[in-house]
Amino acid sequence: MKTPADIITRLQLMLQVGTKSDRKLAGFVLADLDFVSKAAISEIAARVGVSEPTVTRFCRNLGCEGVRDFKFYLAQAIAIGGQYLSPEPLSRDAREQRIASAITEAAISAIQRASENLDMTTLVAVAARIAVSGNVLCIGSGGISSMMATEMQNRLFRLGVSVLAQIDGQLQRMYAAVATPDTTLIAFSVSGYARSVIDAVQVAQQYGATTIAITPPDSALAKVADTVINFQSLEDGNIYKPTSSRYALLSIVDMIVTSVAETRGPRVLENLRRIKQSVNTLKVDDPRLPLGD
């Protein structure tokens, strides 16, 4: 069987370049996905005004074995991406304020949920380990997780921690292969199933590294890491805005880094002073600006 990679895209293409009957069927399917996914072939044929063999040929032209195969992929597409196919109509009243409220309120809620579900004993223990590590490797794949790995590097180097972020899958495994017992590997994965991240954790463990995962509990990554800081991404259903999980995960990064700074104590201050001095004298002399940002 030639498996349809994306039945919706194939239907949209069929609507443009198919035969007359195929275009008619494609338009009907796209207009009422839910009905077609559940209806019998006779019902579909009657609604469109074509014969049952025509419906079968249509399904095969889409790359499916037949009607049953087509309906399977259609139901799968509805389950995975249905919210993007039939979104709720937008309210355009006071749009600017509505958008501002949607972003800020969702960010606050995400941070509060993350904070309430955190095991701070584990988080502080993780920070204590980072504070005394010979080197730290931060890894993550994908939009949010890779951004957090880079941000962890950005925050830890200021505290005198020898740290590197790696977001390339192959290089994650390679850097993990040169880990030592002095290495602490911090792995980010919002899903918990990023293959390269899981592989890197397992490789680093072979060489005695301490591995920490910030990921959903009971995920594949959580099962292989030495220590897990539980993070569960929960969306609010607004498909037009970026995920608020970024803010929640960033708050966890900031908590860890703050704890590391407090653990290392006054010795972090000279680095911070030098960064502040360098940035302010080379760019703009305003001591109110954030450190290095």
Salt bridges, closest charged atoms under 4 A:
ASP34 OD1 - LYS38 NZ 3.19
GLU151 OE2 - ARG155 NE 2.62
ASP199 OD2 - ARG173 NH2 3.16
ASP199 OD1 - ARG195 NE 3.06
ASP236 OD2 - LYS241 NZ 3.16
GLU270 OE2 - ARG273 NH2 2.79
GLU270 OE2 - ARG274 NE 3.15
ASP286 OD1 - ARG288 NE 3.02
ASP293 OD2 - ARG155 NH2 3.48
ASP293 OD1 - ARG158 NH2 3.45
